[in-house]
């Protein structure tokens, strides 16, 4: 009977133990991701696909579903230095208008000329990189979106806000 009660007690504790092992920490913003040149009015943003295993690797800089926002002043140059850190899946990045429903794949044209990585649909493989450079000349709300079919739909997107009132680019946590 003692063995049975011990086994029963362990079974009762098992869900509590497994729940306690699930990480609950929020992704943190690394200050090195965004560098600003106020004289040249340029925001340099390091965008890393699959930085963590969050959402099965379908994330940018460890954030998904719009939980990270890059805000830039209107008419600033934005340089996105994209790298795919995901060992399993190809990824891409494109700045698109915020639309409902969420697009299933690449959007033609991008919200700004040249605001996309190469091989939007196929994506870049693990370790591959690309640089994107565009002028954010239209105020509004946009998404930085993975154009590989299904990835954006699965939550692989963050927010880009182009603001006529902001004086300096910022990177912030955002609610969905």
C-alpha positions as a Markdown table, in Angstrom:
| # | Residue | x | y | z |
|---|---|---|---|---|
| 1 | Unk | 0.0 | 0.0 | 0.0 |
| 2 | Unk | 2.9 | 2.4 | 0.7 |
| 3 | Unk | 4.3 | 2.0 | -2.8 |
| 4 | Unk | 0.8 | 2.6 | -4.3 |
| 5 | Unk | 0.4 | 5.8 | -2.2 |
| 6 | Unk | 3.9 | 7.0 | -3.1 |
| 7 | Unk | 3.2 | 6.4 | -6.8 |
| 8 | Unk | -0.1 | 8.2 | -6.5 |
| 9 | Unk | 1.6 | 11.2 | -4.8 |
| 10 | Unk | 4.2 | 11.4 | -7.5 |
| 11 | Unk | 1.5 | 11.4 | -10.2 |
| 12 | Unk | -0.2 | 14.3 | -8.5 |
| 13 | Unk | 3.0 | 16.2 | -8.4 |
| 14 | Unk | 4.1 | 15.5 | -12.0 |
| 15 | Unk | 1.9 | 18.2 | -13.6 |
| 16 | Unk | 3.2 | 20.8 | -11.1 |
| 17 | Unk | 6.8 | 19.8 | -11.8 |
| 18 | Unk | 6.4 | 19.9 | -15.6 |
| 19 | Unk | 4.6 | 23.3 | -15.5 |
| 20 | Unk | 7.4 | 24.7 | -13.3 |
| 21 | Unk | 9.9 | 23.8 | -15.9 |
| 22 | Unk | 8.2 | 25.8 | -18.7 |
| 23 | Unk | 10.2 | 29.0 | -19.2 |
| 24 | Unk | 8.0 | 32.0 | -18.7 |
| 25 | Unk | 10.5 | 34.8 | -19.4 |
| 26 | Unk | 9.6 | 37.4 | -22.0 |
| 27 | Unk | 12.1 | 38.1 | -24.8 |
| 28 | Unk | 14.4 | 41.0 | -24.0 |
| 29 | Unk | 15.5 | 43.8 | -26.3 |
| 30 | Unk | 19.3 | 43.9 | -26.9 |
| 31 | Unk | 20.4 | 47.5 | -27.2 |
| 32 | Unk | 22.9 | 46.5 | -29.9 |
| 33 | Unk | 20.1 | 45.7 | -32.3 |
| 34 | Unk | 19.5 | 49.3 | -33.1 |
| 35 | Unk | 22.1 | 51.9 | -33.9 |
| 36 | Unk | 21.3 | 55.5 | -34.9 |
| 37 | Unk | 23.1 | 58.1 | -36.9 |
| 38 | Unk | 21.2 | 61.3 | -36.2 |
| 39 | Unk | 23.4 | 63.4 | -38.6 |
| 40 | Unk | 22.7 | 61.0 | -41.5 |
| 41 | Unk | 19.2 | 60.3 | -40.3 |
| 42 | Unk | 19.8 | 56.6 | -40.5 |
| 43 | Unk | 18.5 | 53.7 | -38.4 |
| 44 | Unk | 20.5 | 50.5 | -38.6 |
| 45 | Unk | 18.5 | 47.5 | -37.3 |
| 46 | Unk | 19.9 | 44.0 | -36.8 |
| 47 | Unk | 17.1 | 41.6 | -37.7 |
| 48 | Unk | 17.7 | 38.0 | -36.8 |
| 49 | Unk | 15.3 | 35.3 | -38.0 |
| 50 | Unk | 15.0 | 32.3 | -35.7 |
| 51 | Unk | 17.1 | 33.9 | -32.9 |
| 52 | Unk | 15.4 | 31.6 | -30.4 |
| 53 | Unk | 13.2 | 28.5 | -30.5 |
| 54 | Unk | 10.1 | 30.6 | -29.7 |
| 55 | Unk | 7.3 | 29.7 | -32.0 |
| 56 | Unk | 9.3 | 26.8 | -33.5 |
| 57 | Unk | 12.0 | 29.3 | -34.7 |
| 58 | Unk | 9.4 | 31.4 | -36.5 |
| 59 | Unk | 10.4 | 34.7 | -34.8 |
| 60 | Unk | 12.5 | 37.8 | -35.4 |
| 61 | Unk | 15.0 | 38.6 | -32.6 |
| 62 | Unk | 13.1 | 36.3 | -30.3 |
| 63 | Unk | 9.7 | 38.1 | -30.8 |
| 64 | Unk | 6.7 | 37.1 | -32.8 |
| 65 | Unk | 3.1 | 38.2 | -33.5 |
| 66 | Unk | 4.0 | 41.9 | -33.5 |
| 67 | Unk | 5.4 | 42.0 | -30.0 |
| 68 | Unk | 8.4 | 44.1 | -31.0 |
| 69 | Unk | 8.1 | 47.6 | -32.6 |
| 70 | Unk | 10.8 | 49.5 | -34.5 |
| 71 | Unk | 9.7 | 53.2 | -34.7 |
| 72 | Unk | 11.5 | 55.5 | -37.1 |
| 73 | Unk | 10.9 | 59.2 | -37.9 |
| 74 | Unk | 9.4 | 59.9 | -41.3 |
| 75 | Unk | 12.0 | 60.4 | -44.1 |
| 76 | Unk | 14.8 | 58.5 | -42.3 |
| 77 | Unk | 16.8 | 55.9 | -44.0 |
| 78 | Unk | 16.3 | 52.4 | -42.6 |
| 79 | Unk | 19.0 | 49.8 | -43.0 |
| 80 | Unk | 18.0 | 46.3 | -42.0 |
| 81 | Unk | 20.8 | 43.8 | -41.6 |
| 82 | Unk | 19.0 | 40.5 | -41.9 |
| 83 | Unk | 20.6 | 37.1 | -40.9 |
| 84 | Unk | 18.9 | 33.7 | -40.7 |
| 85 | Unk | 20.0 | 32.0 | -37.4 |
| 86 | Unk | 17.4 | 29.2 | -37.8 |
| 87 | Unk | 19.2 | 25.9 | -38.4 |
| 88 | Unk | 16.1 | 24.2 | -39.8 |
| 89 | Unk | 14.1 | 26.7 | -41.9 |
| 90 | Unk | 14.7 | 29.4 | -44.6 |
| 91 | Unk | 13.4 | 32.9 | -43.8 |
| 92 | Unk | 13.1 | 36.3 | -45.5 |
| 93 | Unk | 11.9 | 39.8 | -44.5 |
| 94 | Unk | 9.7 | 42.3 | -46.3 |
| 95 | Unk | 8.1 | 45.5 | -45.1 |
| 96 | Unk | 4.4 | 45.3 | -45.9 |
| 97 | Unk | 1.3 | 47.4 | -45.1 |
| 98 | Unk | -0.6 | 46.2 | -42.1 |
| 99 | Unk | -3.4 | 44.3 | -43.7 |
| 100 | Unk | -6.3 | 42.0 | -42.6 |
| 101 | Unk | -6.3 | 39.2 | -43.3 |
| 102 | Unk | -2.6 | 38.4 | -42.8 |
| 103 | Unk | -0.9 | 37.6 | -46.2 |
| 104 | Unk | 0.0 | 34.0 | -46.7 |
| 105 | Unk | 3.3 | 34.9 | -48.5 |
| 106 | Unk | 5.2 | 37.7 | -50.2 |
| 107 | Unk | 3.3 | 40.9 | -51.0 |
| 108 | Unk | 3.9 | 42.8 | -54.3 |
| 109 | Unk | 5.0 | 45.5 | -54.0 |
| 110 | Unk | 6.7 | 46.0 | -50.7 |
| 111 | Unk | 5.5 | 49.0 | -48.7 |
| 112 | Unk | 8.6 | 51.0 | -49.7 |
| 113 | Unk | 10.9 | 50.5 | -52.7 |
| 114 | Unk | 13.7 | 48.0 | -51.9 |
| 115 | Unk | 12.2 | 47.1 | -48.5 |
| 116 | Unk | 12.7 | 43.4 | -48.8 |
| 117 | Unk | 15.4 | 40.7 | -48.7 |
| 118 | Unk | 16.3 | 38.6 | -51.7 |
| 119 | Unk | 14.5 | 35.3 | -52.3 |
| 120 | Unk | 11.3 | 36.4 | -50.5 |
| 121 | Unk | 9.4 | 33.2 | -51.2 |
| 122 | Unk | 12.2 | 30.7 | -51.0 |
| 123 | Unk | 14.0 | 32.5 | -48.0 |
| 124 | Unk | 17.6 | 32.5 | -47.1 |
| 125 | Unk | 19.1 | 29.4 | -45.5 |
| 126 | Unk | 20.8 | 29.1 | -42.2 |
| 127 | Unk | 23.7 | 31.5 | -41.8 |
| 128 | Unk | 22.8 | 33.5 | -44.9 |
| 129 | Unk | 22.4 | 37.2 | -44.7 |
| 130 | Unk | 21.2 | 40.2 | -46.7 |
| 131 | Unk | 21.0 | 44.0 | -46.3 |
| 132 | Unk | 17.9 | 46.0 | -47.0 |
| 133 | Unk | 18.0 | 49.8 | -47.4 |
| 134 | Unk | 15.0 | 52.1 | -47.9 |
| 135 | Unk | 13.7 | 55.5 | -47.0 |
| 136 | Unk | 10.7 | 55.4 | -44.7 |
| 137 | Unk | 8.9 | 58.3 | -46.5 |
| 138 | Unk | 5.3 | 57.4 | -45.7 |
| 139 | Unk | 4.0 | 57.7 | -42.1 |
| 140 | Unk | 2.0 | 54.8 | -40.9 |
| 141 | Unk | 2.0 | 51.3 | -39.4 |
| 142 | Unk | 3.7 | 48.4 | -41.2 |
| 143 | Unk | 4.9 | 44.9 | -40.6 |
| 144 | Unk | 8.3 | 43.4 | -41.0 |
| 145 | Unk | 7.1 | 40.1 | -42.2 |
| 146 | Unk | 8.6 | 36.7 | -43.3 |
| 147 | Unk | 7.6 | 36.2 | -46.9 |
| 148 | Unk | 8.2 | 32.4 | -46.9 |
| 149 | Unk | 4.7 | 31.0 | -47.4 |
| 150 | Unk | 3.0 | 30.3 | -44.1 |
| 151 | Unk | 5.6 | 31.9 | -41.9 |
| 152 | Unk | 4.0 | 35.3 | -41.5 |
| 153 | Unk | 0.6 | 33.6 | -40.9 |
| 154 | Unk | 2.2 | 31.5 | -38.2 |
| 155 | Unk | 3.3 | 34.7 | -36.3 |
| 156 | Unk | 6.7 | 35.6 | -37.9 |
| 157 | Unk | 6.3 | 39.3 | -38.0 |
| 158 | Unk | 7.1 | 42.4 | -36.0 |
| 159 | Unk | 5.9 | 46.0 | -36.2 |
| 160 | Unk | 7.4 | 49.0 | -38.0 |
| 161 | Unk | 6.0 | 52.4 | -37.2 |
| 162 | Unk | 6.9 | 55.4 | -39.3 |
| 163 | Unk | 6.1 | 58.5 | -37.3 |
| 164 | Unk | 6.0 | 62.2 | -38.3 |
| 165 | Unk | 6.4 | 63.2 | -34.6 |
| 166 | Unk | 9.2 | 61.0 | -33.4 |
| 167 | Unk | 12.7 | 62.6 | -33.4 |
| 168 | Unk | 14.8 | 59.4 | -32.9 |
| 169 | Unk | 14.3 | 55.7 | -33.8 |
| 170 | Unk | 13.3 | 53.4 | -31.0 |
| 171 | Unk | 12.9 | 49.7 | -30.4 |
| 172 | Unk | 10.2 | 48.7 | -27.9 |
| 173 | Unk | 8.1 | 45.8 | -26.6 |
| 174 | Unk | 4.6 | 46.0 | -27.9 |
| 175 | Unk | 1.2 | 44.5 | -27.2 |
| 176 | Unk | -0.5 | 42.6 | -29.9 |
